[in-house]
Amino acid sequence: MVESALVDWSRLQFALTAGYHWIFVPLTLGLAMIMATMETIYVIKGDEFWKRTAKFWMKLFAINFAVGIATGIILEFEFGTNWSNYSWFVGDIFGAPLAIEGIFAFFMEATFFAVMFFGWEKVGKRFHLASTWFTGIGAAISAVWILVANSWMQHPVGMEFNPDTVRHEMVDFWALVLNPVAVSKFFHSWFSGWMTGAIFVIGISCWYLLRGRERRFALSSIRVAAIVGIIGTLAVMFSGDSSAVHVSKYQPMKLAAAEGLEDGGTRAPFSIVPGVEVPGVLSILATHDIDGYVPGINNILDGYTTPGGKTYPSAEEKMERGKMAIEAFGQYRALKESDPKAAAEAREVLEENIDYFGYGYIDSREELVPNIPLVYWAFRIMVGFGGLLLLLMFVVLWAERRKRLEGMRWLQWASLLSIPLVYLAGQAGWIVAEAGRQPWVIEGLLPTKAAVSSVSVGAVQTTFFLFVAIFTLFLAIEIRILIKAIKEGPKTENE
């Protein structure tokens, strides 16, 4: 029970930190694109209005950026404090992209951010514009390396297990970087940031319209943000389609849980809500073929054979082979000095079963099924709110172009109140990605319960509640500063 409690509290603490961090990241990615677009218009047109507009959104970007850094640093430290077994087992691989992110992307962001924020009157227009774009590019590059690391956990590639060091070691850096899961996940996350930034800007701009303030500023901001947001959301849908194919191929249990699919097959239905299904759509989404085979939860646990003749073992077979791998690993370690021949035989058995090594720590097939209601409804919140927000942006852009938005107070209120929805959609997406792959920290290789540090439950509980207080304080401070800046509004050049 102590072990179970330690795992649960360690997971909860990491989820808390990651969840808070993801409040700030997408807005940073989205505002970077929007403010850079506005400054580009300023440089092209020479209209000081666009400089004033870009500077206002840049101020909100800076506030959000600063708080996001604080939560991100804590998140990375938790790999050592709460997940030391994980860090030891795969630190050679997982640490590389995190190091690159810190050394390259973060310094790039910090350098150009300083020029962007403080250099308006100190450098030329084009140099300042380049700094603004490079700040956004640096934020995107930072996301690249974080998501490369995360995607490797979803689909581990480019490594080999070394039984002498008891570590997975990198053998192909580019396989790690070009992991198809990483490519899809980066574009999905990056473009979701565009949507977050767009909804934020539209909502705040509509607040000005509701208050009868800053008419030109609000309408111009809405036009730019809506275009960026629509492009971003359509790209989210495209990259989401690619992600669905990868999940179907590499993490079938996650897909089955997201759909609540107990028994799969060809022409698998897509569940809109429980009891309402569209035949064949899940097969199209998962395989791009209406006759494609999609396994359900029971198929994955019992073992199955695809129509093409490929056979997948049952949960019991995987667990048995995992135990064989762990036993062979122990024999190899014990005999490599005293009996090299027997050690070589044990190593051969280990290598034959290494793909199932993590299953040796699983005690029952039930452990292999994630929290289905949580994953199922999180997926629907993500997709449902995403579709609703896309429709809202189309309507807002249409109303602005038709010069009707100022008279549509209901639409202004809807835009303002939609800001929390875009954050809920983003958080729900990460719940699907991370809760959907449980019980694995690294898919198929290392279960969560084998990755935790040897610390007391009380220590994790104490730091959890401490982080709740600190992060909530950070968020409250950010919101207060943002509200103050928004109430002040964009400043004229002589203010």
N, C-alpha and C positions, 0 to 999 in steps of 0.2 A: 504493500500500500504506500510505503514511503517513496519507493521508486516511481510509482504512478503519480503521486502528488507532485514530486519534483519535476517530472516531465510536463505535467499539466501547467504548473506555475511558470516554468521556464518558457513554455510555448506562449502562455498568456502574456508574459512580460515582453517577449519579442514581438508578438502581435500588436501590443500596445504601442511600442516604439515605432514599428514599421507603419502602423496606421496613422499615427500622428505625423510621421515624416512625410507620408504620402498626401497629407493635407497641403503641404507647401510645394512639393515638387511639381505637380501638374500646372499649378498657377504660374510658377517660374517659367516652365517651358512655353506655356501659352502666351503670357504677357511679353516674353522676349520676342516672339514672332510679331505680335501686334505692334509693339512700340517701335521695332525696327522698321516695319512697313510704314508707320507714320513718319518716322524720321526720313525715310527714303523719299516720301512725297515732299517733305519740307526741302530737302536738298535739290530735288528736281524742279519744284515750283518756286522756291524762294519765298514762300508765304510764311511769315512769322507765326501765323495761327497754328500751323502744323508743328512748329517747334514747341510752342506752348502746350499743345495737346500731347506730343510725345513725352515732354518733360513730366507732365502730370502722371501718366501711366508708368513712367520710369521710376517715379518716387514710390508708387505702390509696389512696383517690382522689387525695389531695394529693401523695403520693409519685409516683404515676404521672403526674399532671398536670405536675409540675415538670420531669421528664425529657423529656416529650413536647414541651414548649415549646422546649427546646434543639435538638432534632433538626429541628423545624419551621422555626426561623429559618435554619438552615444550608441547608435545602432551598430556601427562597426566594432566598437569595443565589446559588445555583448557576445560576439563570436568567441572571444577569449575567455570571458567571465562565465558565461552560461553554457557554452557549447564547445568546450575545450577538446572533447573526444573527436568531434567533427573537425575542428580546426587541425588537430594532429593528423587525422586520417586522410584528409584531402587538402591540407594547407598548401602543398606544393602547386596545386592546380587552382584552387579557389582564390588564393592570395595574389596570384599574378594579375588578374584583371583589376582587383581592388587597388593594388599598388600602382598600376598604370593610371587608374582613375585619379588617385590622389596626387601623383607626381605630375601628370600631364594635364588632364582636363581641369582639375581644381585650380591649379596655378594659372592656367589659361583664362579661366573665368575670372579669377581674382584680379589679374593684371588688367584685363580689358574692362572689367567692371569699374575699376578706379578711374580709368580714362573716361569712360562713358558717363559716370555720375558726376565727376568733379572737373571734367575737362572741356565743358561747353565753350568757355571763353579763352581757353589756353591752347587749343589745337584747332586746325582747320576743319571746315565742314565735312569734307570727305574722310579725313582721318577719324573724326569723331563718329561718323556713320559706320565706318569699318569696325570701330571698337564696339559699337552697339551690336552689330551683326555677329562679331566674334564672341561677344558675351553670350549671346543666344546659342551660337555654335558650340561654345565650350560647355554650356549646360547640357546640350544634346549629346556631346561626346562623353560627358560624365555619365549620362544615362546609359549610353552604349555599354560601357564597361561594367556597370552595376548589373545590367540585364544580361550580359554575357555570363557573368558569374551565376546569376539566378537561373538562367536557362540551362547551364550545365547541370544544375541540381535536378532540373526537370528531365533532361535527356543527356546523361553523361557520355562524353566522347573524348577522344584524344588522350587517353591515359592508360596506364597499366598498373596492376597491383604488384608491389614489391614485397614479398613475404619477409625479406631480411630487415627492412626498415619499418614494416607494418604500415605502409603508406601507399596511397595511390599517387603515382608520379606522372607528370605530363610528358607525353611523347610526341604530340602534334599540336603546337600552339595554334596553327591556323584552323585546325578542325574545331578547336574550342571557339575561336572568333567567328567562324563561318557556320557554326551550328545552326541548322535551319530554324530551330526553335528560337534561338537568339535573334535572328533576323526578323522573324515575324513579331516577336515580343517587343523588340525595340520600336518598330514602326507603330505597333498597336498602342504602346505606352506614350510615345512621343506625340502622335496625332491626337490621342485622348487629352493631352495637355493643351493642344490647340483648342479643343472643344471647351475645356475648363476655362481657359483664359477668355475665350469669346463670350461664354455665358456670364462670366464675372463682369466683363466690360459692358456688355449689353444691359445687364441688370443695374449696375451702378449708373450708367448713362440714363436709363429710364427713371431712376430716382431723381436725377436733375430735372427731367421733363415733368415729373409729378410735382416737383417743387417750383416749377416755372423758372428754372435757372439754366444758364449756360446752354442755350438752345443749339447754336451752331456746333459747339463742342460736343454735345451729347449726340446729335444726329450724325455728325461725321464719325465719331467713335463707334457708333452702332453700325454704320455702313462697313467700315473696315473690319470690325470684329465679326460681324455676321458672315462676311465673305470668307475670312480665315476659318471661322468655326464650321461653316458648311463644308469647305474643302477638307478640313481635319476630320470631321465626323464621317464623311464618305470614305476617307482613307482608313479610318478606324474599322468601318464595316468590311472593307476589302482585306485588310490585314487580319481581321477577326476570322474571315473565311479561311485564310491560310493557316491560322492558328488551330482552327477546328480540325483540319486535316492532320496536322502534326499531333494534336492531342489524341485523335483516333488511332494514329499509328504507334505512338510512343507511350501514351498513358490512357489506355482504353477504360480503365476503372474510373478515372476522373470524368470522362465523357459519359459513361453509364450513370454515374452519380448525378451529374448535372442534368441529366434527362430523366432520372428516376426509372431507368430502363432495367427491369429485372431480367427479362429474356429477350435477347436480340435476334437478329436474323437479317435476311435481305429485305429491302423496301421497309426499313425501320422507320417508325413514325416519329415525328417531332411533337413533343408535348408542349402545348401553349400554357395550360394550367392542368392540374390533375383532372383527368376525365375528358379533356379536350385535346385531341391529337390530329395531326395532319399526316396522312399516310405517305411514306416514302421520302419525306423531306429530310429526316435525319441522315439517311443514307446519302442523299445528295450533298448535304453539308459536310459530312465526314469523309466521303470517298469521291465526291463529284460524279457519282453514278447511282441512279435510282435503284439499281439492283445490287449495289454494294453491300457487303456483309458488315454489320455492326454488332459486336458482342454485347450482351447484357451482363449485369452483375453476376447472375447465376452461371452464365456461360464461362466467365472469367474464373470463377471459383472452382467450377467442375472440370474445366478444361474443354477445349473445343477445336474443331477442325473447320477451316474456311472452305468455301466452295472450290477454291483453287487447290485444295489439298494440303495446306500448311496446318500443322498441328501445334497447339499450345498446351503445355502441361497444366494439370490441376494445381490448386493451392497446396494440397498435401504433397504432391510430387516436388513442387518448388521448395517447400519447407524441408523435405527429406534431403534434397540435393544441397540445400544450404547448410544443413547440419553436417553433411559429408564434407563440404568445403571447409567448415570451421574445424572439424576433427582432423582433416588432412593438414590444415595449416598448423595446428598444434603439434602434430606428429613431426612435421618438417622442422619446426623450430626446436623440438626436443632432440631430434636425431641428426641434424645437419653436421654436427661436429663428431659424434660418436659412430654414426653409421651412414655415410654419404649415399650409399646405394639405396637404403630404405628411405632416406630423406628425399632422394630424387623421385622415387615412386610416389611418395606422399605429395610432392609438389605437382606431379603430373595429375593426380586426382584433384588437387586444388584447382589447377588451371582448367580442367574439364568442367568444373562446377562453379567457377568464380562468378559467373553471371547471376547465380542464385545465392551468393554469399550472404546477403542481407536477410534472405528468407529464413536463414538458420536461427535468427533471433526472434522470429515470429512464433507465438505460442498457439494461436488458433486462426482458422480462416476468417473469423469475424473481424479480427484486427485489420485485415486487408481492405475492409470496406470503410470509406470515409463517412463523415456525417452527412447523410443523404439530404435531409430536409434543409440543412444550412446551405449546402452547395447548390441544390435545386433552386431555392428561392433567391439566392444571391445572383445566380445566372439570369433569372427573369427580371430582377431589379436592374441589373446592368443593361440588358438588352431593351427592356421596356422604357426606362428613363432615357436611354440613349436615343431611341426612336422618337420619343416625345420631344426631346430637346432639339433634335434635327428639324422636326416639323415647326417648332417654335421659331427657330432661326430663319427658316424660309419665310414664315409669315411676317416676322419682324422686318426682314429685308424687303419684302414686297411692300409692306405698309410704309416703310421709310422712302422707298423709291417712288411710290405713288403719292407721297406727301400727306399720308393719312395718319401716320403714327402718333402725331401730337394730339389728335382728337380721340385716340383709342386708349383711354385710361385703363381699361380692363387688360389690354395687352401689355401696357407698361407695368401694371401690378404683377401680371403673370411672369414677365421677364425678371422682375426684381425677386419674386418669390421662387424662381427656378434656380437661383444660385445654390441653395443647399442640395438640390436634386442632382446636380452634376458631380458634387462631391460624393453623394451616396452611390452614384453609378460607378465612380472610380474605385471606391472602397469595396464595393460588391465584386468588381472584377478581380481584385487581388484576393478576396476571400475564395473565389472559384479557383484561382491559380494555386493558392497555397494550401487551403483546407482540402481542396480536391485531390491533392496528391498524398495526403496522409494514408498510411502511417510512415511515409518516407521523408527523410531529409534529403537523401539522394535517391532518386527513383530506382528501386530494385536493389540498391547496394547497401544503404545504411538506413535502418529505421530510426525514427525520432528518439525512441527510448534508449538506443545505444549511443546517441550523440551528445548527451548532456554531460555537464561537468560534475565532478564529485563535490558538490556543495550542499549545504543544508537547505531544507525546504524553507525554514524560517528566514534565511538570508535572502532567498529569492522573493519571498513574500514581502519582506521589509523594503527591498529595493523597488519592487513592483509598485507599492503604494507611494513610495517616495517619487517615483517617476510619474505616477498619476498626478501628484500635486505639482511637480515641476513643469510637466508638459501642459497641463491645464493652465498654469500661470503664464507660460509662454504664449499659448493660444489666446488667452484673455488679453494679454498685453498687445499682441499683434492686432487683434480685432479693434482694441481701443485706439491704437495709433492709426490704423487704417480709417476708422470712422472719423477721427479728427481731421486727417488729411482730406478725406472725401468732403466733409463739411466745409473745409476751407476752399476747396475747389482749385481749378487750375489758376496759376498766377500769371499776371501780365509781366512783361519784361522789366518794368520799373518797380515791381513789388519786391 
